[in-house]
Amino acid sequence: MSMRKIRVCPKCGSDKISDAKTSVSGWLVPTTYYCEEKDCGYSGTLYVEIDVDEAEQLKRAMNGDTTEST
Ligand SMILES: [Zn+2]
């Protein structure tokens, strides 16, 4: 079993998260990550890195019957 890591959105768990490197004239700014899910719209400096297997479980937990609400 491969232990490949992927980046997912900390808000909705989608793997459609991309980083936007904003370089403002020499300033070192933290990389901002955007979620491309339409219903999410997350943007921030944080992302979650998990195994691909965990991503599937996470998606299932977020889309399916959620017993825990945070
Ligand atoms: Zn998201």
N, CA, C, O and the ligand as a Tripos MOL2 file, in Angstrom:
@<TRIPOS>MOLECULE
protein
  281   279    71     0     0
PROTEIN
NO_CHARGES

@<TRIPOS>ATOM
      1 N           0.8470   -1.1980    0.0000 N.3       1 MET1
      2 CA          0.0000    0.0000    0.0000 C.3       1 MET1
      3 C           0.8820    1.2460    0.0000 C.2       1 MET1
      4 O           1.7940    1.3780    0.8160 O.2       1 MET1
      5 N           0.6020    2.1270   -0.8970 N.am      2 SER2
      6 CA          1.4310    3.3190   -1.0130 C.3       2 SER2
      7 C           1.0640    4.3280    0.0660 C.2       2 SER2
      8 O          -0.0900    4.4270    0.4810 O.2       2 SER2
      9 N           2.0470    5.0550    0.4980 N.am      3 MET3
     10 CA          1.8060    6.0580    1.5220 C.3       3 MET3
     11 C           1.9410    7.4520    0.9230 C.2       3 MET3
     12 O           2.5400    8.3540    1.5090 O.2       3 MET3
     13 N           1.3790    7.5900   -0.2330 N.am      4 ARG4
     14 CA          1.4730    8.8780   -0.9040 C.3       4 ARG4
     15 C           0.6800    9.9380   -0.1490 C.2       4 ARG4
     16 O          -0.4460    9.7080    0.2910 O.2       4 ARG4
     17 N           1.2860   11.0740   -0.0180 N.am      5 LYS5
     18 CA          0.6270   12.1580    0.7060 C.3       5 LYS5
     19 C           0.0400   13.1570   -0.2810 C.2       5 LYS5
     20 O           0.6290   13.4640   -1.3180 O.2       5 LYS5
     21 N          -1.0990   13.6340    0.0640 N.am      6 ILE6
     22 CA         -1.7020   14.6790   -0.7400 C.3       6 ILE6
     23 C          -2.1470   15.8290    0.1530 C.2       6 ILE6
     24 O          -2.2960   15.6770    1.3660 O.2       6 ILE6
     25 N          -2.3500   16.9520   -0.4580 N.am      7 ARG7
     26 CA         -2.8340   18.1090    0.2840 C.3       7 ARG7
     27 C          -4.3420   18.2030    0.1150 C.2       7 ARG7
     28 O          -4.8710   18.0800   -0.9890 O.2       7 ARG7
     29 N          -5.0020   18.4160    1.2050 N.am      8 VAL8
     30 CA         -6.4500   18.5760    1.1360 C.3       8 VAL8
     31 C          -6.8550   19.8410    1.8760 C.2       8 VAL8
     32 O          -6.1110   20.3940    2.6860 O.2       8 VAL8
     33 N          -8.0490   20.2620    1.5650 N.am      9 CYS9
     34 CA         -8.6010   21.4570    2.1840 C.3       9 CYS9
     35 C          -8.9350   21.1770    3.6460 C.2       9 CYS9
     36 O          -9.5770   20.1710    3.9470 O.2       9 CYS9
     37 N          -8.5100   22.0520    4.5590 N.am     10 PRO10
     38 CA         -8.8160   21.8400    5.9790 C.3      10 PRO10
     39 C         -10.2840   22.1060    6.3000 C.2      10 PRO10
     40 O         -10.7480   21.7970    7.3970 O.2      10 PRO10
     41 N         -11.0030   22.6710    5.3550 N.am     11 LYS11
     42 CA        -12.3940   23.0230    5.6170 C.3      11 LYS11
     43 C         -13.3480   21.9370    5.1320 C.2      11 LYS11
     44 O         -14.2470   21.5090    5.8560 O.2      11 LYS11
     45 N         -13.1320   21.4960    3.8800 N.am     12 CYS12
     46 CA        -14.0890   20.5430    3.3230 C.3      12 CYS12
     47 C         -13.4490   19.2020    3.0040 C.2      12 CYS12
     48 O         -14.1480   18.2350    2.7020 O.2      12 CYS12
     49 N         -12.1210   19.1370    3.0700 N.am     13 GLY13
     50 CA        -11.4620   17.8600    2.8350 C.3      13 GLY13
     51 C         -11.2190   17.5430    1.3790 C.2      13 GLY13
     52 O         -10.7690   16.4460    1.0520 O.2      13 GLY13
     53 N         -11.5070   18.4760    0.5050 N.am     14 SER14
     54 CA        -11.3010   18.2380   -0.9160 C.3      14 SER14
     55 C          -9.8180   18.2780   -1.2610 C.2      14 SER14
     56 O          -9.0340   19.0010   -0.6460 O.2      14 SER14
     57 N          -9.4590   17.4830   -2.2580 N.am     15 ASP15
     58 CA         -8.0590   17.5290   -2.6880 C.3      15 ASP15
     59 C          -7.8570   18.5600   -3.7990 C.2      15 ASP15
     60 O          -6.7690   18.6770   -4.3630 O.2      15 ASP15
     61 N          -8.8990   19.2880   -4.0960 N.am     16 LYS16
     62 CA         -8.7910   20.3400   -5.1080 C.3      16 LYS16
     63 C          -8.2810   21.6240   -4.4730 C.2      16 LYS16
     64 O          -8.9140   22.6770   -4.5460 O.2      16 LYS16
     65 N          -7.1320   21.5030   -3.8570 N.am     17 ILE17
     66 CA         -6.5520   22.6760   -3.2210 C.3      17 ILE17
     67 C          -5.2630   23.0240   -3.9370 C.2      17 ILE17
     68 O          -4.4230   22.1630   -4.1990 O.2      17 ILE17
     69 N          -5.1280   24.2720   -4.2390 N.am     18 SER18
     70 CA         -3.9540   24.7030   -4.9850 C.3      18 SER18
     71 C          -3.3140   25.8930   -4.2920 C.2      18 SER18
     72 O          -3.9740   26.6730   -3.6070 O.2      18 SER18
     73 N          -2.0320   26.0060   -4.4890 N.am     19 ASP19
     74 CA         -1.3300   27.0960   -3.8430 C.3      19 ASP19
     75 C          -1.1050   28.2410   -4.8160 C.2      19 ASP19
     76 O          -0.8550   28.0370   -6.0030 O.2      19 ASP19
     77 N          -1.2000   29.4130   -4.2940 N.am     20 ALA20
     78 CA         -0.9630   30.6020   -5.0940 C.3      20 ALA20
     79 C           0.2040   31.3490   -4.4890 C.2      20 ALA20
     80 O           0.1060   31.9340   -3.4110 O.2      20 ALA20
     81 N           1.3000   31.3150   -5.2020 N.am     21 LYS21
     82 CA          2.4880   31.9900   -4.6910 C.3      21 LYS21
     83 C           2.4230   33.4690   -5.0640 C.2      21 LYS21
     84 O           2.5620   33.8600   -6.2230 O.2      21 LYS21
     85 N           2.2110   34.2490   -4.0470 N.am     22 THR22
     86 CA          2.1190   35.6720   -4.2840 C.3      22 THR22
     87 C           3.4220   36.3310   -3.8740 C.2      22 THR22
     88 O           3.7680   36.3790   -2.6930 O.2      22 THR22
     89 N           4.1290   36.8310   -4.8520 N.am     23 SER23
     90 CA          5.3750   37.5330   -4.5580 C.3      23 SER23
     91 C           5.1520   39.0130   -4.7740 C.2      23 SER23
     92 O           4.9950   39.4810   -5.9010 O.2      23 SER23
     93 N           5.1410   39.7230   -3.6920 N.am     24 VAL24
     94 CA          4.8750   41.1460   -3.7690 C.3      24 VAL24
     95 C           6.1720   41.9150   -3.6430 C.2      24 VAL24
     96 O           6.6030   42.2790   -2.5480 O.2      24 VAL24
     97 N           6.7730   42.1490   -4.7710 N.am     25 SER25
     98 CA          7.9820   42.9820   -4.8760 C.3      25 SER25
     99 C           8.9960   42.6980   -3.7740 C.2      25 SER25
    100 O           9.3560   43.5830   -2.9970 O.2      25 SER25
    101 N           9.4420   41.4710   -3.7210 N.am     26 GLY26
    102 CA         10.5190   41.1510   -2.8080 C.3      26 GLY26
    103 C          10.0820   40.7540   -1.4150 C.2      26 GLY26
    104 O          10.8800   40.2100   -0.6520 O.2      26 GLY26
    105 N           8.8440   41.0100   -1.0690 N.am     27 TRP27
    106 CA          8.3780   40.6320    0.2540 C.3      27 TRP27
    107 C           8.1780   39.1270    0.3260 C.2      27 TRP27
    108 O           7.6870   38.4910   -0.6080 O.2      27 TRP27
    109 N           8.5690   38.5920    1.4470 N.am     28 LEU28
    110 CA          8.3300   37.1700    1.6540 C.3      28 LEU28
    111 C           6.9630   36.9900    2.2930 C.2      28 LEU28
    112 O           6.7640   37.2630    3.4760 O.2      28 LEU28
    113 N           6.0500   36.5330    1.4970 N.am     29 VAL29
    114 CA          4.7040   36.3140    2.0290 C.3      29 VAL29
    115 C           4.4310   34.8220    2.0650 C.2      29 VAL29
    116 O           4.8890   34.0810    1.1950 O.2      29 VAL29
    117 N           3.6990   34.3870    3.0540 N.am     30 PRO30
    118 CA          3.3690   32.9610    3.1340 C.3      30 PRO30
    119 C           2.5070   32.5370    1.9620 C.2      30 PRO30
    120 O           1.6700   33.2970    1.4750 O.2      30 PRO30
    121 N           2.7260   31.3200    1.5210 N.am     31 THR31
    122 CA          1.9380   30.7830    0.4250 C.3      31 THR31
    123 C           0.4830   30.6180    0.8460 C.2      31 THR31
    124 O           0.1750   30.0610    1.9000 O.2      31 THR31
    125 N          -0.3760   31.1060    0.0110 N.am     32 THR32
    126 CA         -1.8060   30.9830    0.2890 C.3      32 THR32
    127 C          -2.3770   29.8260   -0.5080 C.2      32 THR32
    128 O          -2.0470   29.6270   -1.6770 O.2      32 THR32
    129 N          -3.2250   29.0810    0.1380 N.am     33 TYR33
    130 CA         -3.8350   27.9350   -0.5140 C.3      33 TYR33
    131 C          -5.3180   28.1940   -0.7450 C.2      33 TYR33
    132 O          -6.0300   28.7240    0.1080 O.2      33 TYR33
    133 N          -5.7450   27.7980   -1.9270 N.am     34 TYR34
    134 CA         -7.1430   28.0090   -2.2880 C.3      34 TYR34
    135 C          -7.8260   26.6710   -2.5400 C.2      34 TYR34
    136 O          -7.2650   25.7690   -3.1610 O.2      34 TYR34
    137 N          -9.0350   26.5750   -2.0470 N.am     35 CYS35
    138 CA         -9.8440   25.4090   -2.3490 C.3      35 CYS35
    139 C         -10.7010   25.7230   -3.5670 C.2      35 CYS35
    140 O         -11.3440   26.7710   -3.6380 O.2      35 CYS35
    141 N         -10.7000   24.8120   -4.5130 N.am     36 GLU36
    142 CA        -11.4350   25.0660   -5.7490 C.3      36 GLU36
    143 C         -12.8510   24.5210   -5.7230 C.2      36 GLU36
    144 O         -13.5770   24.6000   -6.7150 O.2      36 GLU36
    145 N         -13.2360   23.9730   -4.5940 N.am     37 GLU37
    146 CA        -14.6190   23.5320   -4.4630 C.3      37 GLU37
    147 C         -15.5230   24.7610   -4.4000 C.2      37 GLU37
    148 O         -15.2650   25.7070   -3.6560 O.2      37 GLU37
    149 N         -16.5790   24.7220   -5.1920 N.am     38 LYS38
    150 CA        -17.4460   25.8920   -5.2830 C.3      38 LYS38
    151 C         -18.1590   26.1740   -3.9710 C.2      38 LYS38
    152 O         -18.3650   27.3280   -3.5960 O.2      38 LYS38
    153 N         -18.5270   25.1200   -3.2870 N.am     39 ASP39
    154 CA        -19.2860   25.3070   -2.0540 C.3      39 ASP39
    155 C         -18.3950   25.6620   -0.8700 C.2      39 ASP39
    156 O         -18.8880   25.9840    0.2110 O.2      39 ASP39
    157 N         -17.1120   25.6040   -1.0740 N.am     40 CYS40
    158 CA        -16.1910   25.8030    0.0410 C.3      40 CYS40
    159 C         -15.5890   27.2040    0.0140 C.2      40 CYS40
    160 O         -15.8870   28.0430    0.8640 O.2      40 CYS40
    161 N         -14.7510   27.4320   -0.9650 N.am     41 GLY41
    162 CA        -14.1620   28.7560   -1.1060 C.3      41 GLY41
    163 C         -13.1120   29.0750   -0.0700 C.2      41 GLY41
    164 O         -12.8560   30.2420    0.2300 O.2      41 GLY41
    165 N         -12.5020   28.0390    0.4790 N.am     42 TYR42
    166 CA        -11.4870   28.2710    1.4940 C.3      42 TYR42
    167 C         -10.2350   28.9030    0.8930 C.2      42 TYR42
    168 O          -9.8070   28.5440   -0.2040 O.2      42 TYR42
    169 N          -9.6740   29.8220    1.6090 N.am     43 SER43
    170 CA         -8.3580   30.3330    1.2410 C.3      43 SER43
    171 C          -7.6300   30.6860    2.5180 C.2      43 SER43
    172 O          -8.1760   31.3310    3.4120 O.2      43 SER43
    173 N          -6.3920   30.2530    2.5820 N.am     44 GLY44
    174 CA         -5.6360   30.5260    3.7890 C.3      44 GLY44
    175 C          -4.2410   29.9530    3.6680 C.2      44 GLY44
    176 O          -3.8640   29.4120    2.6280 O.2      44 GLY44
    177 N          -3.4900   30.0740    4.7230 N.am     45 THR45
    178 CA         -2.1130   29.6210    4.6870 C.3      45 THR45
    179 C          -1.9740   28.1810    5.1700 C.2      45 THR45
    180 O          -0.8800   27.6170    5.1760 O.2      45 THR45
    181 N          -3.0890   27.6010    5.5710 N.am     46 LEU46
    182 CA         -3.0320   26.2470    6.0920 C.3      46 LEU46
    183 C          -3.5900   25.2510    5.1060 C.2      46 LEU46
    184 O          -4.5140   25.5440    4.3470 O.2      46 LEU46
    185 N          -3.0050   24.0540    5.1340 N.am     47 TYR47
    186 CA         -3.6150   22.9500    4.4260 C.3      47 TYR47
    187 C          -3.3610   21.6950    5.2290 C.2      47 TYR47
    188 O          -2.5430   21.6880    6.1490 O.2      47 TYR47
    189 N          -4.0560   20.6470    4.8820 N.am     48 VAL48
    190 CA         -3.8730   19.3960    5.5860 C.3      48 VAL48
    191 C          -3.2020   18.4080    4.6540 C.2      48 VAL48
    192 O          -3.6030   18.2470    3.5010 O.2      48 VAL48
    193 N          -2.1830   17.7550    5.1630 N.am     49 GLU49
    194 CA         -1.4900   16.7560    4.3650 C.3      49 GLU49
    195 C          -1.7900   15.3790    4.9390 C.2      49 GLU49
    196 O          -1.4600   15.0850    6.0880 O.2      49 GLU49
    197 N          -2.4060   14.5580    4.1410 N.am     50 ILE50
    198 CA         -2.7890   13.2310    4.6170 C.3      50 ILE50
    199 C          -2.4930   12.1960    3.5480 C.2      50 ILE50
    200 O          -2.1700   12.5290    2.4070 O.2      50 ILE50
    201 N          -2.6060   10.9520    3.9330 N.am     51 ASP51
    202 CA         -2.4450    9.8760    2.9720 C.3      51 ASP51
    203 C          -3.6440    9.8460    2.0310 C.2      51 ASP51
    204 O          -4.7290   10.3190    2.3690 O.2      51 ASP51
    205 N          -3.4330    9.2910    0.8660 N.am     52 VAL52
    206 CA         -4.5290    9.2040   -0.1000 C.3      52 VAL52
    207 C          -5.6600    8.3400    0.4480 C.2      52 VAL52
    208 O          -6.8350    8.5990    0.1860 O.2      52 VAL52
    209 N          -5.3030    7.3360    1.1910 N.am     53 ASP53
    210 CA         -6.3280    6.4780    1.7760 C.3      53 ASP53
    211 C          -7.1560    7.2450    2.7970 C.2      53 ASP53
    212 O          -8.3750    7.0910    2.8770 O.2      53 ASP53
    213 N          -6.4700    8.0720    3.5730 N.am     54 GLU54
    214 CA         -7.1680    8.8640    4.5640 C.3      54 GLU54
    215 C          -8.0760    9.8880    3.9070 C.2      54 GLU54
    216 O          -9.1290   10.2380    4.4390 O.2      54 GLU54
    217 N          -7.6530   10.3620    2.7480 N.am     55 ALA55
    218 CA         -8.4520   11.3520    2.0390 C.3      55 ALA55
    219 C          -9.8100   10.7880    1.6700 C.2      55 ALA55
    220 O         -10.8310   11.4670    1.7770 O.2      55 ALA55
    221 N          -9.8070    9.5460    1.2390 N.am     56 GLU56
    222 CA        -11.0760    8.9130    0.8840 C.3      56 GLU56
    223 C         -11.9730    8.7950    2.0970 C.2      56 GLU56
    224 O         -13.1750    9.0500    2.0240 O.2      56 GLU56
    225 N         -11.3820    8.4080    3.2080 N.am     57 GLN57
    226 CA        -12.1630    8.2840    4.4310 C.3      57 GLN57
    227 C         -12.6780    9.6380    4.8900 C.2      57 GLN57
    228 O         -13.8040    9.7650    5.3710 O.2      57 GLN57
    229 N         -11.8330   10.6410    4.7310 N.am     58 LEU58
    230 CA        -12.2040   11.9800    5.1590 C.3      58 LEU58
    231 C         -13.3690   12.4970    4.3310 C.2      58 LEU58
    232 O         -14.3190   13.0740    4.8610 O.2      58 LEU58
    233 N         -13.2840   12.2840    3.0350 N.am     59 LYS59
    234 CA        -14.3640   12.7170    2.1500 C.3      59 LYS59
    235 C         -15.6690   12.0200    2.5200 C.2      59 LYS59
    236 O         -16.7380   12.6280    2.5700 O.2      59 LYS59
    237 N         -15.5400   10.7340    2.7740 N.am     60 ARG60
    238 CA        -16.7310    9.9710    3.1180 C.3      60 ARG60
    239 C         -17.3420   10.4970    4.4080 C.2      60 ARG60
    240 O         -18.5600   10.6150    4.5370 O.2      60 ARG60
    241 N         -16.4720   10.8070    5.3530 N.am     61 ALA61
    242 CA        -16.9550   11.2900    6.6410 C.3      61 ALA61
    243 C         -17.5920   12.6660    6.5140 C.2      61 ALA61
    244 O         -18.5490   12.9880    7.2170 O.2      61 ALA61
    245 N         -17.0490   13.4730    5.6100 N.am     62 MET62
    246 CA        -17.5570   14.8370    5.4730 C.3      62 MET62
    247 C         -18.8260   14.8880    4.6350 C.2      62 MET62
    248 O         -19.6920   15.7340    4.8610 O.2      62 MET62
    249 N         -18.9340   14.0060    3.6930 N.am     63 ASN63
    250 CA        -20.1010   14.0240    2.8110 C.3      63 ASN63
    251 C         -21.2100   13.1060    3.3130 C.2      63 ASN63
    252 O         -22.3900   13.3370    3.0530 O.2      63 ASN63
    253 N         -20.8190   12.0830    4.0220 N.am     64 GLY64
    254 CA        -21.8060   11.1120    4.4800 C.3      64 GLY64
    255 C         -22.4660   11.5370    5.7650 C.2      64 GLY64
    256 O         -22.6060   12.7270    6.0470 O.2      64 GLY64
    257 N         -22.8660   10.5660    6.5320 N.am     65 ASP65
    258 CA        -23.5250   10.8740    7.7890 C.3      65 ASP65
    259 C         -22.5030   11.3430    8.8200 C.2      65 ASP65
    260 O         -21.6860   10.5680    9.3160 O.2      65 ASP65
    261 N         -22.5750   12.6060    9.1150 N.am     66 THR66
    262 CA        -21.6140   13.1800   10.0570 C.3      66 THR66
    263 C         -22.1880   13.0970   11.4640 C.2      66 THR66
    264 O         -23.1950   13.7240   11.7930 O.2      66 THR66
    265 N         -21.5260   12.3180   12.2580 N.am     67 THR67
    266 CA        -21.9990   12.1690   13.6330 C.3      67 THR67
    267 C         -21.4250   13.2540   14.5350 C.2      67 THR67
    268 O         -21.9890   13.5910   15.5760 O.2      67 THR67
    269 N         -20.2880   13.7900   14.1040 N.am     68 GLU68
    270 CA        -19.6810   14.8340   14.9060 C.3      68 GLU68
    271 C         -19.7900   16.1700   14.1770 C.2      68 GLU68
    272 O         -19.6050   16.2440   12.9620 O.2      68 GLU68
    273 N         -20.0820   17.1870   14.9070 N.am     69 SER69
    274 CA        -20.2060   18.5100   14.3040 C.3      69 SER69
    275 C         -19.2360   19.4610   14.9780 C.2      69 SER69
    276 O         -19.3010   19.6940   16.1850 O.2      69 SER69
    277 N         -18.3540   19.9940   14.1900 N.am     70 THR70
    278 CA        -17.3770   20.9130   14.7680 C.3      70 THR70
    279 C         -17.5290   22.2910   14.1360 C.2      70 THR70
    280 O         -16.7960   23.2160   14.4860 O.2      70 THR70
    281 ZN        -12.5350   23.2540    0.6690 Zn       71 ZN71
@<TRIPOS>BOND
     1     1     2 1
     2     2     3 1
     3     3     4 2
     4     3     5 am
     5     5     6 1
     6     6     7 1
     7     7     8 2
     8     7     9 am
     9     9    10 1
    10    10    11 1
    11    11    12 2
    12    11    13 am
    13    13    14 1
    14    14    15 1
    15    15    16 2
    16    15    17 am
    17    17    18 1
    18    18    19 1
    19    19    20 2
    20    19    21 am
    21    21    22 1
    22    22    23 1
    23    23    24 2
    24    23    25 am
    25    25    26 1
    26    26    27 1
    27    27    28 2
    28    27    29 am
    29    29    30 1
    30    30    31 1
    31    31    32 2
    32    31    33 am
    33    33    34 1
    34    34    35 1
    35    35    36 2
    36    35    37 am
    37    37    38 1
    38    38    39 1
    39    39    40 2
    40    39    41 am
    41    41    42 1
    42    42    43 1
    43    43    44 2
    44    43    45 am
    45    45    46 1
    46    46    47 1
    47    47    48 2
    48    47    49 am
    49    49    50 1
    50    50    51 1
    51    51    52 2
    52    51    53 am
    53    53    54 1
    54    54    55 1
    55    55    56 2
    56    55    57 am
    57    57    58 1
    58    58    59 1
    59    59    60 2
    60    59    61 am
    61    61    62 1
    62    62    63 1
    63    63    64 2
    64    63    65 am
    65    65    66 1
    66    66    67 1
    67    67    68 2
    68    67    69 am
    69    69    70 1
    70    70    71 1
    71    71    72 2
    72    71    73 am
    73    73    74 1
    74    74    75 1
    75    75    76 2
    76    75    77 am
    77    77    78 1
    78    78    79 1
    79    79    80 2
    80    79    81 am
    81    81    82 1
    82    82    83 1
    83    83    84 2
    84    83    85 am
    85    85    86 1
    86    86    87 1
    87    87    88 2
    88    87    89 am
    89    89    90 1
    90    90    91 1
    91    91    92 2
    92    91    93 am
    93    93    94 1
    94    94    95 1
    95    95    96 2
    96    95    97 am
    97    97    98 1
    98    98    99 1
    99    99   100 2
   100    99   101 am
   101   101   102 1
   102   102   103 1
   103   103   104 2
   104   103   105 am
   105   105   106 1
   106   106   107 1
   107   107   108 2
   108   107   109 am
   109   109   110 1
   110   110   111 1
   111   111   112 2
   112   111   113 am
   113   113   114 1
   114   114   115 1
   115   115   116 2
   116   115   117 am
   117   117   118 1
   118   118   119 1
   119   119   120 2
   120   119   121 am
   121   121   122 1
   122   122   123 1
   123   123   124 2
   124   123   125 am
   125   125   126 1
   126   126   127 1
   127   127   128 2
   128   127   129 am
   129   129   130 1
   130   130   131 1
   131   131   132 2
   132   131   133 am
   133   133   134 1
   134   134   135 1
   135   135   136 2
   136   135   137 am
   137   137   138 1
   138   138   139 1
   139   139   140 2
   140   139   141 am
   141   141   142 1
   142   142   143 1
   143   143   144 2
   144   143   145 am
   145   145   146 1
   146   146   147 1
   147   147   148 2
   148   147   149 am
   149   149   150 1
   150   150   151 1
   151   151   152 2
   152   151   153 am
   153   153   154 1
   154   154   155 1
   155   155   156 2
   156   155   157 am
   157   157   158 1
   158   158   159 1
   159   159   160 2
   160   159   161 am
   161   161   162 1
   162   162   163 1
   163   163   164 2
   164   163   165 am
   165   165   166 1
   166   166   167 1
   167   167   168 2
   168   167   169 am
   169   169   170 1
   170   170   171 1
   171   171   172 2
   172   171   173 am
   173   173   174 1
   174   174   175 1
   175   175   176 2
   176   175   177 am
   177   177   178 1
   178   178   179 1
   179   179   180 2
   180   179   181 am
   181   181   182 1
   182   182   183 1
   183   183   184 2
   184   183   185 am
   185   185   186 1
   186   186   187 1
   187   187   188 2
   188   187   189 am
   189   189   190 1
   190   190   191 1
   191   191   192 2
   192   191   193 am
   193   193   194 1
   194   194   195 1
   195   195   196 2
   196   195   197 am
   197   197   198 1
   198   198   199 1
   199   199   200 2
   200   199   201 am
   201   201   202 1
   202   202   203 1
   203   203   204 2
   204   203   205 am
   205   205   206 1
   206   206   207 1
   207   207   208 2
   208   207   209 am
   209   209   210 1
   210   210   211 1
   211   211   212 2
   212   211   213 am
   213   213   214 1
   214   214   215 1
   215   215   216 2
   216   215   217 am
   217   217   218 1
   218   218   219 1
   219   219   220 2
   220   219   221 am
   221   221   222 1
   222   222   223 1
   223   223   224 2
   224   223   225 am
   225   225   226 1
   226   226   227 1
   227   227   228 2
   228   227   229 am
   229   229   230 1
   230   230   231 1
   231   231   232 2
   232   231   233 am
   233   233   234 1
   234   234   235 1
   235   235   236 2
   236   235   237 am
   237   237   238 1
   238   238   239 1
   239   239   240 2
   240   239   241 am
   241   241   242 1
   242   242   243 1
   243   243   244 2
   244   243   245 am
   245   245   246 1
   246   246   247 1
   247   247   248 2
   248   247   249 am
   249   249   250 1
   250   250   251 1
   251   251   252 2
   252   251   253 am
   253   253   254 1
   254   254   255 1
   255   255   256 2
   256   255   257 am
   257   257   258 1
   258   258   259 1
   259   259   260 2
   260   259   261 am
   261   261   262 1
   262   262   263 1
   263   263   264 2
   264   263   265 am
   265   265   266 1
   266   266   267 1
   267   267   268 2
   268   267   269 am
   269   269   270 1
   270   270   271 1
   271   271   272 2
   272   271   273 am
   273   273   274 1
   274   274   275 1
   275   275   276 2
   276   275   277 am
   277   277   278 1
   278   278   279 1
   279   279   280 2
@<TRIPOS>SUBSTRUCTURE
     1 MET1         2 RESIDUE 1 A MET
     2 SER2         6 RESIDUE 1 A SER
     3 MET3        10 RESIDUE 1 A MET
     4 ARG4        14 RESIDUE 1 A ARG
     5 LYS5        18 RESIDUE 1 A LYS
     6 ILE6        22 RESIDUE 1 A ILE
     7 ARG7        26 RESIDUE 1 A ARG
     8 VAL8        30 RESIDUE 1 A VAL
     9 CYS9        34 RESIDUE 1 A CYS
    10 PRO10       38 RESIDUE 1 A PRO
    11 LYS11       42 RESIDUE 1 A LYS
    12 CYS12       46 RESIDUE 1 A CYS
    13 GLY13       50 RESIDUE 1 A GLY
    14 SER14       54 RESIDUE 1 A SER
    15 ASP15       58 RESIDUE 1 A ASP
    16 LYS16       62 RESIDUE 1 A LYS
    17 ILE17       66 RESIDUE 1 A ILE
    18 SER18       70 RESIDUE 1 A SER
    19 ASP19       74 RESIDUE 1 A ASP
    20 ALA20       78 RESIDUE 1 A ALA
    21 LYS21       82 RESIDUE 1 A LYS
    22 THR22       86 RESIDUE 1 A THR
    23 SER23       90 RESIDUE 1 A SER
    24 VAL24       94 RESIDUE 1 A VAL
    25 SER25       98 RESIDUE 1 A SER
    26 GLY26      102 RESIDUE 1 A GLY
    27 TRP27      106 RESIDUE 1 A TRP
    28 LEU28      110 RESIDUE 1 A LEU
    29 VAL29      114 RESIDUE 1 A VAL
    30 PRO30      118 RESIDUE 1 A PRO
    31 THR31      122 RESIDUE 1 A THR
    32 THR32      126 RESIDUE 1 A THR
    33 TYR33      130 RESIDUE 1 A TYR
    34 TYR34      134 RESIDUE 1 A TYR
    35 CYS35      138 RESIDUE 1 A CYS
    36 GLU36      142 RESIDUE 1 A GLU
    37 GLU37      146 RESIDUE 1 A GLU
    38 LYS38      150 RESIDUE 1 A LYS
    39 ASP39      154 RESIDUE 1 A ASP
    40 CYS40      158 RESIDUE 1 A CYS
    41 GLY41      162 RESIDUE 1 A GLY
    42 TYR42      166 RESIDUE 1 A TYR
    43 SER43      170 RESIDUE 1 A SER
    44 GLY44      174 RESIDUE 1 A GLY
    45 THR45      178 RESIDUE 1 A THR
    46 LEU46      182 RESIDUE 1 A LEU
    47 TYR47      186 RESIDUE 1 A TYR
    48 VAL48      190 RESIDUE 1 A VAL
    49 GLU49      194 RESIDUE 1 A GLU
    50 ILE50      198 RESIDUE 1 A ILE
    51 ASP51      202 RESIDUE 1 A ASP
    52 VAL52      206 RESIDUE 1 A VAL
    53 ASP53      210 RESIDUE 1 A ASP
    54 GLU54      214 RESIDUE 1 A GLU
    55 ALA55      218 RESIDUE 1 A ALA
    56 GLU56      222 RESIDUE 1 A GLU
    57 GLN57      226 RESIDUE 1 A GLN
    58 LEU58      230 RESIDUE 1 A LEU
    59 LYS59      234 RESIDUE 1 A LYS
    60 ARG60      238 RESIDUE 1 A ARG
    61 ALA61      242 RESIDUE 1 A ALA
    62 MET62      246 RESIDUE 1 A MET
    63 ASN63      250 RESIDUE 1 A ASN
    64 GLY64      254 RESIDUE 1 A GLY
    65 ASP65      258 RESIDUE 1 A ASP
    66 THR66      262 RESIDUE 1 A THR
    67 THR67      266 RESIDUE 1 A THR
    68 GLU68      270 RESIDUE 1 A GLU
    69 SER69      274 RESIDUE 1 A SER
    70 THR70      278 RESIDUE 1 A THR
    71 ZN71       281 GROUP 0 **** ****
